[in-house]
Amino acid sequence: MTESELLGDVPDGLLIAGEWVAASGGGTLAVHDPSTGAVIKQIADATPDDAKAAMDAAADAFAGWAATPARERAELLRRAFDLLQQRKEDFALLMTLEMGKPLAEARGEVAYGGEFLRWFSEEATHIAGRYGPNPEGTGRMIVTQHPVGPCYLITPWNFPLAMATRKIAPALAAGCTVVVKPAALTPLTTLYFAKLLHDAGLPAGVVNVLTTSASGPVSEVIIDDPRLRKLSFTGSTSVGQTLLRQAAQGVLRTSMELGGNAPFVVFDDADLDKAVDGAIAAKFRNIGQACTAANRFIVESSVAEEFAHRVTERVAAFKTGRGTEEGVTIGPLIDDRAVAKASELVTDAVERGATVRTGGHAIDRPGTFYAATVLSDVQAGSAILREEIFGPVLAIVTFDTEDEAVRIANDTEYGLVSYVYTQDLARGQRMIERLETGMMGLNVGVVSNAAAPFGGWKLSGLGREGGAEGIHEYLQTKYTLTPNPFG
């Protein structure tokens, strides 16, 4: 499809009980192309009344969906996967239009996001329990797993498809119904995906979608509803903390995938070619706008200059532009606030003694562009070492001993992911033990995989998405004791 045809094919209403409806207040929300600033579509702007209606629909549909045989749920998810493969170019283009990432990366997200549909279509039929005698021999213990109930899923703007499939697929596989609230900056992909689910045969009310500029009031209605049993959120730690406080009143099951400050540690025995390749992937994937993006490059002093030289050569050759343009490596940041934040962090680092190797400035052109940047000699105390950059800025600090590297890497309240490059097997094993993160890439720069448990330690969140662990976030355990059948 052309851009205009595709945008016209995306629903502009709220999905409630299987129907696309206007917002109850008649309001609309403008979606912008960050590469130009132009409005590309107006969609419904949900109100708290719409939230109540969506919650009603999810609650009404729950009993029927929970009773649907696992095989049928699995086959529906598999049909959705197959449809996504057929429409992959349309989804990739749509993500590029509303979020700005280069088209090649958008295609990669379609492949990644689709894997959650395929993985959880397979997991749906593998929900297990157990049966056996109690230790006293007086009875038999039966342990079963059951869908937790209606769920509220809040997704971020940076991976509009993958964050939706990563939450929706396990919920549906487990037998839960959902209300999904995508980010106001990138809601179109979720709307288009919900349309795909209904094309795959999803019953009305199982998935409901609310797009809104009033996240707080809309979310409050749903979270306060006693019928809600699960809250899953991906976003900033501060918002996650607020949601956890709200969820406590209803004692909701929660999954929180929050902020990161990922260390990327390079030892002097590392294969530098592979370390540079990994650094480029870990830092500049999604224009640096990823919670898994490497934030602090902690490089042993003896190889720091060579590492900085090599990554600078690569970064200086990047092409910046609209994501639909041929050969573009760096698209726009999501909005003006993201550009301002990158500028502030780089300015602070330079004022404290850092050296700009390349980039280091906003780009004067329509849209919200910031030049791909490499900073070396970043000094302790710089804000860029404490705060998540969420932009295309690679900041290098140095160390002299393994203990120092570990101390710097762990010197953060976050603990989502870490990256380590070394050819010393024993050192690699020590780093697995010593780094305080829920995930780690050892000589690899991208760790995300639908078959792996994604999640962090400390203020980076709780719960896991993906892997065998992912479906258990949407299940609750029941233990039943029966008499000894043998008397």
RODO-2510 file (C-alpha; in nm, 4 decimals, decimal comma):
residues 487
     n   res          X          Y          Z
     1     m     0,0000     0,0000     0,0000
     2     t     0,0966     0,3638    -0,0368
     3     e     0,1351     0,5716     0,2790
     4     s    -0,2060     0,7333     0,2344
     5     e    -0,3774     0,4013     0,1583
     6     l    -0,2210     0,2421     0,4653
     7     l    -0,3177     0,5270     0,6967
     8     g    -0,6695     0,5114     0,5598
     9     d    -0,6854     0,1397     0,6394
    10     v    -0,5982     0,1943     1,0056
    11     p    -0,9083     0,2216     1,2288
    12     d    -0,9600     0,5623     1,3859
    13     g    -1,1966     0,4535     1,6631
    14     l    -1,1782     0,2747     1,9952
    15     l    -1,2200    -0,1027     1,9935
    16     i    -1,4806    -0,1935     2,2534
    17     a    -1,6738    -0,5235     2,2581
    18     g    -1,5720    -0,5987     1,9010
    19     e    -1,6905    -0,2656     1,7581
    20     w    -1,4922     0,0349     1,6393
    21     v    -1,6567     0,3321     1,8095
    22     a    -1,5976     0,7049     1,8470
    23     a    -1,4917     0,8429     2,1835
    24     s    -1,7891     0,9122     2,4084
    25     g    -1,6941     1,2786     2,4297
    26     g    -1,6352     1,3076     2,0555
    27     g    -1,2733     1,4119     2,1068
    28     t    -0,9879     1,3240     1,8746
    29     l    -0,6158     1,2743     1,9161
    30     a    -0,3620     1,3827     1,6539
    31     v    -0,0815     1,1440     1,5594
    32     h     0,2330     1,3028     1,4147
    33     d     0,5175     1,1889     1,1919
    34     p     0,8268     1,2813     1,3991
    35     s     1,0386     1,3139     1,0844
    36     t     0,8276     1,6067     0,9601
    37     g     0,6033     1,7122     1,2471
    38     a     0,2995     1,6698     1,0219
    39     v    -0,0264     1,5213     1,1481
    40     i    -0,0780     1,1864     0,9749
    41     k    -0,4079     1,0786     1,1322
    42     q    -0,6757     1,1846     1,3786
    43     i    -0,8087     0,9096     1,6053
    44     a    -1,0542     0,8783     1,8924
    45     d    -0,9482     1,0254     2,2265
    46     a    -1,0971     0,8027     2,4969
    47     t    -1,2570     0,9302     2,8160
    48     p    -1,3089     0,7613     3,1539
    49     d    -1,6571     0,6598     3,0348
    50     d    -1,4961     0,4736     2,7450
    51     a    -1,2619     0,3046     2,9920
    52     k    -1,5613     0,1782     3,1889
    53     a    -1,7176     0,0421     2,8694
    54     a    -1,3945    -0,1328     2,7708
    55     m    -1,3652    -0,2875     3,1158
    56     d    -1,7272    -0,4044     3,0941
    57     a    -1,6506    -0,5714     2,7606
    58     a    -1,3375    -0,7468     2,8894
    59     a    -1,5195    -0,8693     3,2005
    60     d    -1,8188    -0,9927     3,0013
    61     a    -1,5984    -1,1829     2,7554
    62     f    -1,3739    -1,3415     3,0163
    63     a    -1,5728    -1,6525     3,1104
    64     g    -1,6231    -1,7566     2,7492
    65     w    -1,2615    -1,6973     2,6485
    66     a    -1,1240    -1,8725     2,9599
    67     a    -1,3391    -2,1760     2,8744
    68     t    -1,2181    -2,1824     2,5133
    69     p    -0,9995    -2,4913     2,4624
    70     a    -0,6284    -2,4161     2,4664
    71     r    -0,5919    -2,5615     2,1184
    72     e    -0,8408    -2,3089     1,9793
    73     r    -0,6618    -2,0209     2,1503
    74     a    -0,3335    -2,1508     2,0118
    75     e    -0,4668    -2,1777     1,6588
    76     l    -0,6023    -1,8241     1,6695
    77     l    -0,2631    -1,6882     1,7739
    78     r    -0,1005    -1,8890     1,4965
    79     r    -0,3453    -1,7442     1,2422
    80     a    -0,2560    -1,3987     1,3702
    81     f     0,1131    -1,4799     1,3223
    82     d     0,0498    -1,5930     0,9645
    83     l    -0,1526    -1,2804     0,8856
    84     l     0,1242    -1,0626     1,0266
    85     q     0,3745    -1,2257     0,7916
    86     q     0,1436    -1,1506     0,4990
    87     r     0,1087    -0,7861     0,6059
    88     k     0,4622    -0,7322     0,7336
    89     e     0,5473    -0,4532     0,4892
    90     d     0,2355    -0,2588     0,5871
    91     f     0,3134    -0,2907     0,9581
    92     a     0,6764    -0,1916     0,9030
    93     l     0,5779     0,1186     0,7078
    94     l     0,3168     0,2162     0,9650
    95     m     0,5706     0,1983     1,2489
    96     t     0,8161     0,4069     1,0518
    97     l     0,5496     0,6705     0,9851
    98     e     0,4346     0,7098     1,3450
    99     m     0,7562     0,6393     1,5357
   100     g     1,0347     0,7328     1,2933
   101     k     1,2601     0,4267     1,3016
   102     p     1,4300     0,3311     0,9733
   103     l     1,2247     0,0942     0,7620
   104     a     1,4852    -0,1817     0,7916
   105     e     1,4563    -0,1696     1,1703
   106     a     1,0776    -0,1623     1,1501
   107     r     1,0900    -0,4827     0,9459
   108     g     1,3067    -0,6320     1,2192
   109     e     1,0472    -0,5360     1,4785
   110     v     0,7734    -0,7055     1,2773
   111     a     0,9799    -1,0244     1,2809
   112     y     1,0520    -0,9920     1,6539
   113     g     0,6961    -0,8982     1,7472
   114     g     0,5557    -1,1818     1,5415
   115     e     0,7614    -1,4342     1,7324
   116     f     0,5597    -1,3642     2,0478
   117     l     0,2474    -1,4730     1,8612
   118     r     0,4153    -1,7909     1,7424
   119     w     0,5845    -1,8666     2,0765
   120     f     0,2722    -1,8217     2,2882
   121     s     0,0567    -2,0082     2,0380
   122     e     0,2789    -2,3026     2,1286
   123     e     0,2830    -2,2269     2,5014
   124     a    -0,0979    -2,2133     2,5199
   125     t    -0,1243    -2,5919     2,5012
   126     h     0,1572    -2,6531     2,7491
   127     i     0,0010    -2,5053     3,0620
   128     a     0,0702    -2,7780     3,3146
   129     g    -0,0296    -2,8825     3,6637
   130     r     0,0609    -3,1767     3,8850
   131     y    -0,0971    -3,4591     4,0799
   132     g     0,0439    -3,6726     4,3566
   133     p     0,0141    -3,7979     4,7131
   134     n     0,0726    -3,5688     5,0064
   135     p     0,3691    -3,6659     5,2273
   136     e     0,1399    -3,8151     5,4922
   137     g    -0,0322    -4,0419     5,2400
   138     t    -0,3764    -3,9276     5,3541
   139     g    -0,4774    -3,7587     5,0312
   140     r    -0,3929    -3,6523     4,6798
   141     m    -0,2749    -3,3034     4,5859
   142     i    -0,3953    -3,1544     4,2576
   143     v    -0,2269    -2,8311     4,1409
   144     t    -0,3860    -2,6515     3,8472
   145     q    -0,3285    -2,3243     3,6633
   146     h    -0,6100    -2,0839     3,5733
   147     p    -0,6276    -1,7524     3,3837
   148     v    -0,5923    -1,4655     3,6259
   149     g    -0,8809    -1,2655     3,4758
   150     p    -0,9276    -0,9399     3,2854
   151     c    -0,5978    -0,7576     3,2323
   152     y    -0,4966    -0,3971     3,1673
   153     l    -0,1960    -0,3658     2,9370
   154     i    -0,0138    -0,0326     2,8970
   155     t     0,2407    -0,0246     2,6152
   156     p     0,5142     0,2298     2,5312
   157     w     0,5770     0,4249     2,2117
   158     n     0,9205     0,2942     2,1146
   159     f     0,8297    -0,0582     1,9959
   160     p     0,4625    -0,0201     1,8993
   161     l     0,4141    -0,3736     1,7661
   162     a     0,6498    -0,5857     1,9763
   163     m     0,5365    -0,4373     2,3070
   164     a     0,1751    -0,5096     2,2119
   165     t     0,2361    -0,8684     2,1034
   166     r     0,4640    -0,9345     2,4014
   167     k     0,1735    -0,8587     2,6378
   168     i    -0,1352    -0,9551     2,4371
   169     a    -0,0099    -1,2947     2,3142
   170     p     0,0592    -1,4526     2,6572
   171     a    -0,2594    -1,3046     2,8015
   172     l    -0,4701    -1,4592     2,5257
   173     a    -0,2780    -1,7869     2,5423
   174     a    -0,3514    -1,8101     2,9152
   175     g    -0,7234    -1,7442     2,8644
   176     c    -0,7347    -1,3811     2,9792
   177     t    -0,9193    -1,0900     2,8212
   178     v    -0,7522    -0,7517     2,7941
   179     v    -0,7893    -0,3781     2,7682
   180     v    -0,4882    -0,2314     2,5883
   181     k    -0,3807     0,1323     2,6118
   182     p    -0,1050     0,2160     2,3630
   183     a     0,1071     0,5272     2,4005
   184     a    -0,0550     0,8417     2,2615
   185     l     0,2551     0,9075     2,0499
   186     t     0,2342     0,5783     1,8558
   187     p    -0,1159     0,4290     1,8789
   188     l    -0,1730     0,3401     1,5136
   189     t     0,0210     0,0128     1,5101
   190     t    -0,1807    -0,1236     1,8020
   191     l    -0,5075    -0,0271     1,6334
   192     y    -0,3947    -0,1993     1,3149
   193     f    -0,2848    -0,5070     1,5089
   194     a    -0,6203    -0,5270     1,6870
   195     k    -0,7865    -0,5208     1,3465
   196     l    -0,5607    -0,8105     1,2422
   197     l    -0,6633    -1,0099     1,5502
   198     h    -1,0273    -0,9772     1,4559
   199     d    -0,9440    -1,0781     1,1002
   200     a    -0,7906    -1,3899     1,2580
   201     g    -1,1217    -1,4687     1,4304
   202     l    -1,0813    -1,3223     1,7788
   203     p    -1,4170    -1,3090     1,9607
   204     a    -1,5636    -0,9711     2,0492
   205     g    -1,4515    -0,8231     2,3798
   206     v    -1,1427    -1,0396     2,4237
   207     v    -0,9164    -0,7520     2,3172
   208     n    -1,0287    -0,3917     2,3654
   209     v    -0,8185    -0,0894     2,2710
   210     l    -0,8289     0,2595     2,4211
   211     t    -0,6327     0,5447     2,2645
   212     t    -0,6244     0,8550     2,4803
   213     s    -0,4433     1,1739     2,5696
   214     a    -0,5781     1,1441     2,9274
   215     s    -0,3804     0,8439     3,0487
   216     g    -0,4193     0,9146     3,4192
   217     p    -0,7990     0,9466     3,4419
   218     v    -0,8596     0,6642     3,1937
   219     s    -0,6194     0,4279     3,3711
   220     e    -0,7593     0,5152     3,7130
   221     v    -1,1077     0,3967     3,6142
   222     i    -0,9737     0,0604     3,4997
   223     i    -0,7271     0,0027     3,7826
   224     d    -0,9927     0,0867     4,0432
   225     d    -1,2394    -0,1608     3,8908
   226     p    -1,2645    -0,4683     4,1192
   227     r    -1,3054    -0,6931     3,8143
   228     l    -0,9509    -0,6163     3,6966
   229     r    -0,7001    -0,8781     3,8119
   230     k    -0,3772    -0,7965     3,6299
   231     l    -0,1792    -0,4856     3,5331
   232     s     0,1150    -0,4949     3,2934
   233     f     0,3104    -0,1783     3,2165
   234     t     0,6187    -0,0922     3,0141
   235     g     0,7545     0,2586     3,0593
   236     s     0,9386     0,4851     3,2991
   237     t     1,0161     0,3840     3,6547
   238     s     0,8407     0,6903     3,7976
   239     v     0,5124     0,6082     3,6225
   240     g     0,5529     0,2417     3,7157
   241     q     0,5868     0,3349     4,0825
   242     t     0,2647     0,5372     4,0625
   243     l     0,0816     0,2476     3,8993
   244     l     0,2094     0,0039     4,1624
   245     r     0,0683     0,2241     4,4357
   246     q    -0,2668     0,2323     4,2555
   247     a    -0,2600    -0,1442     4,1960
   248     a    -0,1986    -0,2148     4,5632
   249     q    -0,5572    -0,1204     4,6541
   250     g    -0,6941    -0,4071     4,4472
   251     v    -0,3982    -0,6386     4,5207
   252     l    -0,3489    -0,6758     4,1461
   253     r    -0,0996    -0,9072     3,9843
   254     t     0,1553    -0,6741     3,8249
   255     s     0,4288    -0,6913     3,5663
   256     m     0,6521    -0,3854     3,5400
   257     e     0,9164    -0,3403     3,2716
   258     l     1,0714    -0,0090     3,3678
   259     g     1,3800     0,2042     3,3081
   260     g     1,7347     0,0949     3,2370
   261     n     2,0914     0,2222     3,2528
   262     a     2,2706    -0,0606     3,0778
   263     p     2,6483    -0,0979     3,1146
   264     f     2,8513    -0,2209     2,8168
   265     v     3,1828    -0,3486     2,9515
   266     v     3,4805    -0,4047     2,7197
   267     f     3,7889    -0,5794     2,8609
   268     d     4,1314    -0,5537     2,7018
   269     d     4,1187    -0,9155     2,5825
   270     a     3,7936    -0,8623     2,3902
   271     d     3,7706    -0,9141     2,0164
   272     l     3,7436    -0,5430     1,9338
   273     d     3,5829    -0,5988     1,5947
   274     k     3,3022    -0,7924     1,7606
   275     a     3,2850    -0,5451     2,0490
   276     v     3,2395    -0,2548     1,8086
   277     d     2,9719    -0,4428     1,6159
   278     g     2,7975    -0,5195     1,9443
   279     a     2,8277    -0,1603     2,0600
   280     i     2,6642    -0,0282     1,7434
   281     a     2,3765    -0,2755     1,7822
   282     a     2,3347    -0,2219     2,1561
   283     k     2,3432     0,1584     2,1337
   284     f     2,1888     0,2654     1,8047
   285     r     1,9135     0,0080     1,7545
   286     n     1,5861     0,2000     1,7460
   287     i     1,7836     0,5276     1,7377
   288     g     1,8955     0,4542     2,0943
   289     q     1,5345     0,4686     2,2127
   290     a     1,5194     0,1339     2,3882
   291     c     1,5253     0,0354     2,7541
   292     t     1,7857    -0,2257     2,6579
   293     a     2,0087     0,0317     2,4857
   294     a     2,3618     0,0413     2,6213
   295     n     2,3867     0,3617     2,8228
   296     r     2,7397     0,3541     2,9662
   297     f     3,0348     0,2134     2,7704
   298     i     3,2857     0,1029     3,0330
   299     v     3,6098     0,0277     2,8492
   300     e     3,9440    -0,0900     2,9864
   301     s     4,1952     0,1955     2,9654
   302     s     4,4479     0,0094     2,7498
   303     v     4,1968    -0,0327     2,4639
   304     a     3,9730     0,2693     2,5227
   305     e     4,1312     0,4902     2,2571
   306     e     4,1223     0,2207     1,9907
   307     f     3,7616     0,1355     2,0786
   308     a     3,6607     0,5042     2,0645
   309     h     3,8367     0,5470     1,7292
   310     r     3,6636     0,2480     1,5733
   311     v     3,3121     0,3290     1,6937
   312     t     3,3555     0,6929     1,5896
   313     e     3,4453     0,5874     1,2357
   314     r     3,1302     0,3790     1,2181
   315     v     2,9003     0,6374     1,3748
   316     a     3,0304     0,9269     1,1663
   317     a     2,9279     0,7344     0,8547
   318     f     2,5641     0,6984     0,9621
   319     k     2,2985     0,8510     0,7403
   320     t     2,0310     1,0537     0,9178
   321     g     1,6889     1,1113     0,7652
   322     r     1,3290     1,0036     0,7339
   323     g     1,3000     0,6332     0,8010
   324     t     1,1488     0,5618     0,4606
   325     e     1,4558     0,6967     0,2785
   326     e     1,7053     0,4507     0,1341
   327     g     2,0088     0,3798     0,3507
   328     v     1,8953     0,5808     0,6540
   329     t     2,0522     0,4596     0,9794
   330     i     1,9294     0,7237     1,2231
   331     g     1,5724     0,8477     1,2123
   332     p     1,4154     1,1206     1,4262
   333     l     1,3728     1,1069     1,8003
   334     i     1,0134     1,0754     1,9116
   335     d     0,9541     1,4416     2,0016
   336     d     1,1100     1,7754     2,0979
   337     r     1,1490     1,6691     2,4611
   338     a     1,3694     1,3779     2,3575
   339     v     1,5938     1,6118     2,1560
   340     a     1,6151     1,8550     2,4471
   341     k     1,7088     1,5765     2,6878
   342     a     1,9876     1,4465     2,4625
   343     s     2,1209     1,7998     2,4232
   344     e     2,1185     1,8624     2,7980
   345     l     2,2991     1,5374     2,8789
   346     v     2,5681     1,5940     2,6163
   347     t     2,6183     1,9564     2,7229
   348     d     2,6579     1,8540     3,0866
   349     a     2,9096     1,5816     2,9964
   350     v     3,1176     1,8179     2,7818
   351     e     3,1185     2,0857     3,0509
   352     r     3,2564     1,8225     3,2910
   353     g     3,5413     1,7301     3,0560
   354     a     3,4066     1,4843     2,7966
   355     t     3,5287     1,4991     2,4371
   356     v     3,2861     1,4979     2,1442
   357     r     3,4254     1,2594     1,8823
   358     t     3,1359     1,3070     1,6405
   359     g     2,7882     1,4572     1,6527
   360     g     2,6895     1,6269     1,9744
   361     h     2,4128     1,8525     1,8417
   362     a     2,0535     1,8689     1,7251
   363     i     2,0083     1,8774     1,3466
   364     d     1,8494     2,1888     1,1996
   365     r     1,5823     2,0430     0,9726
   366     p     1,2103     1,9662     0,9960
   367     g     1,1352     1,6931     1,2471
   368     t     1,3062     1,5982     1,5718
   369     f     1,6557     1,4866     1,4783
   370     y     1,9679     1,4580     1,6913
   371     a     2,3034     1,3666     1,5417
   372     a     2,4503     1,0268     1,6241
   373     t     2,7137     1,1063     1,8859
   374     v     3,0229     0,9554     2,0451
   375     l     3,1636     1,0994     2,3684
   376     s     3,4913     0,9864     2,5222
   377     d     3,6573     1,0758     2,8528
   378     v     3,3188     1,1058     3,0245
   379     q     3,3804     1,1979     3,3857
   380     a     3,2283     1,0497     3,6998
   381     g     2,9331     1,2576     3,8172
   382     s     2,8114     1,3357     3,4658
   383     a     2,4341     1,3169     3,4359
   384     i     2,4668     1,0991     3,1266
   385     l     2,6038     0,8181     3,3466
   386     r     2,3050     0,8330     3,5827
   387     e     2,0113     0,9001     3,3523
   388     e     1,8748     0,6882     3,0700
   389     i     1,9722     0,8684     2,7491
   390     f     1,7046     0,7306     2,5137
   391     g     1,8865     0,8768     2,2179
   392     p     2,1785     0,8117     1,9792
   393     v     2,4591     0,9070     2,2173
   394     l     2,7439     0,6656     2,2998
   395     a     2,9299     0,7695     2,6175
   396     i     3,2666     0,6114     2,7072
   397     v     3,4258     0,5865     3,0526
   398     t     3,7379     0,3895     3,1404
   399     f     3,8493     0,1428     3,4078
   400     d     4,1716    -0,0351     3,5049
   401     t     4,0654    -0,3445     3,7009
   402     e     3,7818    -0,5947     3,6891
   403     d     3,6628    -0,4881     4,0333
   404     e     3,6463    -0,1271     3,9161
   405     a     3,4469    -0,2279     3,6080
   406     v     3,1970    -0,4150     3,8243
   407     r     3,1659    -0,1227     4,0655
   408     i     3,0962     0,1249     3,7851
   409     a     2,8535    -0,1103     3,6112
   410     n     2,6530    -0,1740     3,9290
   411     d     2,6559     0,1920     4,0392
   412     t     2,2934     0,2545     3,9404
   413     e     1,9485     0,1946     4,0819
   414     y     1,8570     0,0157     3,7588
   415     g     1,9278    -0,3436     3,6645
   416     l     1,7657    -0,4356     3,3354
   417     v     2,0459    -0,5596     3,1087
   418     s     2,4242    -0,5578     3,0838
   419     y     2,6707    -0,6373     2,8069
   420     v     3,0200    -0,7780     2,8501
   421     y     3,2920    -0,8421     2,5934
   422     t     3,5808    -1,0666     2,6945
   423     q     3,7454    -1,3797     2,5577
   424     d     3,8276    -1,5039     2,9073
   425     l     3,5700    -1,7729     2,9890
   426     a     3,6282    -1,7561     3,3652
   427     r     3,5949    -1,3773     3,3625
   428     g     3,2737    -1,4047     3,1651
   429     q     3,1338    -1,6434     3,4250
   430     r     3,2369    -1,4078     3,7046
   431     m     3,0581    -1,1202     3,5347
   432     i     2,7403    -1,3275     3,5050
   433     e     2,7560    -1,3726     3,8813
   434     r     2,8572    -1,0181     3,9723
   435     l     2,6549    -0,7835     3,7503
   436     e     2,3211    -0,6854     3,9031
   437     t     2,0962    -0,7136     3,5991
   438     g     1,8096    -0,9390     3,5018
   439     m     1,9580    -1,0023     3,1562
   440     m     2,3085    -1,0086     3,0126
   441     g     2,4682    -1,0260     2,6710
   442     l     2,8064    -1,2010     2,6844
   443     n     2,9862    -1,1121     2,3620
   444     v     2,6536    -1,0221     2,1981
   445     g     2,4908    -0,6806     2,1589
   446     v     2,1212    -0,7744     2,1323
   447     v     1,9598    -1,0097     2,3844
   448     s     1,5858    -0,9833     2,3167
   449     n     1,4169    -1,3065     2,2101
   450     a     1,0581    -1,4239     2,2409
   451     a     1,1750    -1,7535     2,3923
   452     a     1,3705    -1,5808     2,6711
   453     p     1,2444    -1,4230     2,9958
   454     f     1,2705    -1,0441     2,9539
   455     g     1,2871    -0,8341     3,2702
   456     g     1,5078    -0,6614     3,5212
   457     w     1,6231    -0,6292     3,8794
   458     k     1,6089    -0,3356     4,1204
   459     l     1,4159    -0,0332     3,9865
   460     s     1,4053    -0,1830     3,6398
   461     g     1,0908    -0,3710     3,7303
   462     l     0,9375    -0,7014     3,8292
   463     g     0,7915    -0,9974     3,6469
   464     r     0,9026    -1,1419     3,3145
   465     e     0,7773    -1,1206     2,9562
   466     g     0,8543    -1,3870     2,6994
   467     g     0,9880    -1,7373     2,7489
   468     a     0,8204    -2,0105     2,9482
   469     e     0,7950    -1,7595     3,2328
   470     g     0,5867    -1,5151     3,0292
   471     i     0,2597    -1,7059     3,0308
   472     h     0,2756    -1,7620     3,4074
   473     e     0,2375    -1,3869     3,4579
   474     y    -0,1228    -1,4371     3,3413
   475     l    -0,2000    -1,7542     3,5381
   476     q    -0,2923    -1,8179     3,9005
   477     t    -0,2396    -2,1411     4,0922
   478     k    -0,5043    -2,3514     4,2627
   479     y    -0,4251    -2,6372     4,5004
   480     t    -0,6938    -2,8997     4,5695
   481     l    -0,6695    -3,1804     4,8247
   482     t    -0,8749    -3,4955     4,7710
   483     p    -0,9043    -3,7988     5,0013
   484     n    -0,6776    -4,0970     4,9538
   485     p    -0,8613    -4,3006     4,6864
   486     f    -0,7341    -4,6207     4,8455
   487     g    -0,8876    -4,5466     5,1844
***
